[in-house]
Structure formats: structure tokens, C-alpha cells
Amino acid sequence: MLTDETVAAVLDDWRTAPIDEKLRVTLGLLEKVTLTPGEVGPGDIAPLRAAEISDQAIEDALVVCALFNIIDRMADALDVAIPSAEGFARTAERLLEHGYL
């Protein structure tokens, strides 16, 4: 589990954040997949394999990345409003109390 400080460091610059090398190389791949997908090739997986990340973990990371990218692009295209911090907190309280009914 990452501390709040580590998460803030990752959001600021994942390249210099105090994180495990496996996470760092995974974030590098996910950034490339997100920003320049046409440039991604088999060689981009090599650093992850060199870091001994399993094929299943690589696939899982890519699937989650793809889903987030799809959702983000759809939300942008449909001009979905992002709730305020208070709105997120209210939703969290309801979910904690009632779950995903």
C-alpha cells in the first residue's frame, strides 16, 4: 500500500517517486500506451519482463489502462461533470452504508 506522500510523489513525477522498480516500469508502459499508442511495440514489454513482472500482471495492467482510457475519453466526449470533493464524499458514505445496490 502506498502512503499519501508516495501517491502525491507519483502524481507529481512517477519517474522520480520513491516506488518499486516494477511499478515504475509498468507506469512507463502505461504512459506510452495512453499518450502514444501507435508507437507501442513488443520491445516496450521487455523492461517489464526484465523486472520479472508476470505476463498476467502485464495483461492486467494493460486491461485496466485501456478501460480507464475508454471511460475518460467517453466522459470527455459527453462532457460529463465531475463531482466536487463534497459530492465524492457523499457518494462514498452512501456506498459504505448501502454498497452497490
N, C-alpha and C positions, 0 to 999 in steps of 0.2 A: 504494500500500500504506500502510495506517495504522500508525503506531507503537503500541507497547503503551500509552504515555501517552495518545495520542489516543483509542484504544479505551476506555480507562478513563474519559476525559472524556466520551465519547459515552454510555457506560453510566450515568454519573453524571447527565448532563443534556445531551441532544443539542442542545437549543436554544442552549446557550452554548458548546458544544465547538468547538475550532478546526478546523472541517471546511469543505469546499467547499459553497457555497450549493446546488448541485444535490443533494448528499447530504442537506442539511438539509431542503429542501422535500420530498424523497422520504420521509424519515423521518416528517415531519409527516403526510403522506398515509397511510403505513403504520400509524402510531399510530391515526389515526382509523378506518381500516378494521378494525383489531384491536379497539379499545375501544368504538366506537360505529358499527358497520357500517350500521345503519338510518338514520344521518344523512348518509351519504356520497352526494354527488350530482355531476353534471357539473361544477359550479363548483369542486369540490375538485381537479380536474385542471388548472385554469387556472394556478396558481402553477408547476406543473411545466413546462407549455408555455412560460410566460413565462421560465423559466430555461433554455429551449432543450433540454429533455430530450426525446428522441425518443419517439414513440408505442411503438416496440418496447421501449425501456428501461423505460417506464412499465408496459407489459404484463408484462415480465419480473419487475419488482419486485413487482407485484401477484400474480403466479402463485407466486413464492417465498413471499411473505407468507401467501397462502392455504394453501399446503402446510404451512408451519410451524404455522399456527393449527390446522389439522386434526390434525396429529400431536400437538401439545401437548394439545389437548382430548381426544383418544383416550387419550393416556398418562395424563392426569389421571383420566379415567373408569375406566380399567382399573387404576389405582393402580400404574403401572409404577415400579419402583425405579430411582433414578438412581445410577449407579456413583460410587464415591469417585474422588478425583483419581488414586489409585494404579490403580484399575480402568481409568480412561480411558487412563492411560499404558501399561498392559499391552496394551490393545486397539490403541493407536497403534503400539506396537512390532510386534505381530503383523501389522497392516495394512502397515506399511513393509516387513516381511520377506516376506510372502506375498501381499499385495494382497487384493482382494475375491474370493476363490475360492468 
